[in-house]
């Protein structure tokens, strides 16, 4: 409860210049997002305090799905899709944001860190679901790790076996097939390094 009160006070301090009607509307929406999360995410194994849902995501959990504190899943326009296969696991850290149309499919293991910002229509998968020759056979899944403070641009694809290092940025519509070092900007299909970021200047929210 203390964390929730502090969060609301922080938002009020930030938004108070917008005027009372706007603040009331935003407060009501925030409360609704908090209230709907336990219902919409009821198939998850565990959901952290302060997690919110804006409209209904599609959730299918046949394994272990853990969603951290303060995460926002925004399914307005197009639902977010979270699918965990039998015996697989999906972990999403604290204070992350999944925008509309995001699709995450874990058939073995996908781990998304804290404060990760995932843009619209991003796809994250740990298997390509069928062999290029035998369409009835699923290839062996390879774990995906997205470390803390990563930003994934809209319509980017994160493919099986990839680790994206802390503080990195993936450009819009990029296809990430290989590991991305920490504090690196990548873009393209396949994604290639654009430039390095200075960790000394990095501020984690």
C-alpha positions in Angstrom: 0.0 0.0 0.0 2.8 2.4 0.8 4.4 1.9 -2.6 1.0 2.5 -4.3 0.5 5.8 -2.3 4.0 7.0 -3.1 3.4 6.2 -6.8 0.2 8.1 -6.8 1.8 11.1 -5.1 4.6 11.1 -7.6 2.2 11.1 -10.5 0.1 13.9 -8.9 3.2 16.0 -8.5 4.2 15.4 -12.1 0.7 16.0 -13.6 -0.8 18.7 -11.4 -0.3 21.4 -13.9 -2.8 19.7 -16.2 -5.8 20.8 -14.1 -8.2 19.1 -11.8 -10.5 17.5 -14.4 -7.6 15.9 -16.2 -6.1 14.7 -12.9 -9.4 13.1 -11.8 -9.8 11.3 -15.2 -6.2 10.0 -15.0 -6.7 8.9 -11.4 -9.9 7.0 -12.3 -8.1 5.3 -15.2 -5.2 4.4 -13.0 -7.5 2.8 -10.4 -9.3 0.9 -13.1 -6.0 -0.5 -14.5 -5.1 -1.7 -11.0 -8.5 -3.3 -10.4 -8.6 -5.2 -13.7 -5.1 -6.7 -13.5 -6.0 -9.5 -11.1 -8.9 -10.5 -13.3 -7.1 -10.2 -16.7 -3.9 -11.9 -15.5 -5.5 -14.6 -13.4 -3.8 -17.3 -15.4 -0.4 -16.0 -14.4 1.5 -17.9 -11.7 2.2 -14.7 -9.8 1.6 -11.0 -10.3 3.4 -8.3 -8.4 1.7 -5.4 -6.6 0.9 -2.4 -8.6 0.8 -4.2 -11.9 -1.9 -2.7 -14.2 -3.7 -3.7 -17.4 -5.3 -1.3 -19.9 -7.9 -3.4 -21.6 -7.7 -7.2 -21.8 -4.5 -9.1 -22.9 -4.6 -12.7 -24.2 -2.9 -14.9 -21.6 -2.2 -18.7 -21.9 -0.1 -20.2 -19.2 0.8 -23.9 -19.3 4.0 -23.5 -17.3 5.2 -20.7 -15.1 4.5 -17.0 -15.7 5.8 -14.4 -13.2 5.0 -10.7 -13.7 6.8 -8.2 -11.5 5.6 -5.2 -9.5 4.4 -2.1 -11.2 4.3 -3.4 -14.8 1.8 -2.0 -17.2 0.3 -4.1 -20.0 -1.4 -1.9 -22.5 -3.8 -3.8 -24.8 -5.7 -0.9 -26.2 -6.2 -1.2 -30.0 -4.6 -4.7 -30.2 -4.3 -7.2 -27.2 -0.9 -8.1 -25.8 -0.3 -11.8 -26.1 1.5 -13.8 -23.4 1.8 -17.5 -24.1 3.8 -20.0 -22.0 4.0 -23.6 -23.2 3.9 -26.7 -21.1 6.8 -26.7 -18.6 8.2 -23.4 -19.9 8.6 -20.1 -18.1 8.2 -16.4 -18.7 9.5 -13.9 -16.2 8.8 -10.1 -16.5 10.6 -7.8 -14.1 9.4 -4.8 -12.1 8.2 -1.6 -13.7 8.2 -2.8 -17.3 5.8 -1.6 -20.0 4.3 -3.8 -22.8 2.5 -1.8 -25.5 -0.3 -3.0 -27.7 0.2 -5.8 -30.1 3.2 -7.3 -28.3 3.5 -11.0 -28.7 5.6 -13.2 -26.3 5.8 -16.9 -26.9 7.9 -18.9 -24.4 8.2 -22.6 -25.1 11.2 -23.0 -22.7 12.4 -19.7 -21.2 12.0 -16.0 -21.8 13.3 -13.6 -19.1 12.5 -9.9 -19.4 14.2 -7.6 -16.9 13.0 -4.6 -14.9 12.2 -1.3 -16.5 12.0 -2.8 -20.0 10.0 -0.7 -22.5 8.5 -2.8 -25.3 7.0 -0.9 -28.2 3.9 -1.8 -30.3 3.8 -5.1 -32.2 7.1 -6.4 -30.9 7.5 -10.2 -31.1 9.7 -12.2 -28.7 10.0 -15.9 -29.2 12.3 -18.7 -28.0 11.5 -21.1 -30.9 10.6 -20.7 -34.5 7.8 -23.2 -34.0 8.6 -25.4 -37.0 11.6 -26.7 -39.0 12.1 -25.2 -42.4 12.0 -28.8 -43.9 9.7 -30.7 -41.5 6.8 -28.3 -40.8 5.3 -30.8 -38.3 8.3 -30.6 -35.9 9.2 -27.7 -33.6 12.9 -26.9 -33.3 14.5 -27.1 -29.9 13.7 -23.8 -28.0 16.6 -21.6 -27.1 16.2 -19.2 -24.1 15.9 -15.5 -24.6 17.1 -13.0 -22.0 16.3 -9.3 -22.1 18.2 -7.5 -19.3 17.1 -4.4 -17.3 16.5 -1.0 -18.8 16.2 -2.2 -22.5 14.0 -0.4 -25.0 12.6 -2.4 -27.9 11.3 -0.3 -30.8 8.0 -0.9 -32.5 7.6 -4.0 -34.7 11.0 -5.4 -33.8 11.5 -9.1 -33.5 13.7 -10.9 -30.9 14.5 -14.4 -32.1 15.4 -17.6 -30.2 18.7 -17.7 -28.2 19.3 -14.0 -28.0 20.5 -12.0 -25.0 20.1 -8.3 -25.1 22.3 -6.5 -22.6 21.3 -3.9 -20.0 20.5 -0.4 -21.2 20.5 -1.3 -24.9 18.1 0.0 -27.6 16.7 -1.9 -30.5 15.5 0.2 -33.4 12.1 0.1 -35.0 11.3 -3.0 -37.2 14.7 -4.6 -36.4 15.3 -8.3 -36.4 17.6 -9.4 -33.6 19.3 -12.7 -34.4 22.4 -12.4 -32.3 23.4 -11.2 -28.8 23.4 -7.4 -28.2 26.1 -6.1 -25.7 25.0 -3.8 -22.9 24.5 -0.1 -23.7 24.4 -0.6 -27.4 22.0 0.7 -30.1 21.2 -1.8 -32.8 19.0 -1.5 -35.9 18.2 -3.2 -39.1 17.3 -6.7 -40.4 19.4 -8.4 -39.3 20.1 -5.9 -36.5 23.6 -4.5 -36.5 25.4 -2.2 -34.0 24.8 1.5 -34.7 26.7 3.0 -31.8 27.6 2.5 -28.1 26.0 4.3 -25.2 27.9 5.8 -22.3 27.1 3.8 -19.1 28.3 6.7 -17.0 25.5 8.9 -18.3 22.8 6.3 -17.9 20.1 7.1 -15.4 17.8 4.2 -14.4 14.3 5.4 -13.6 
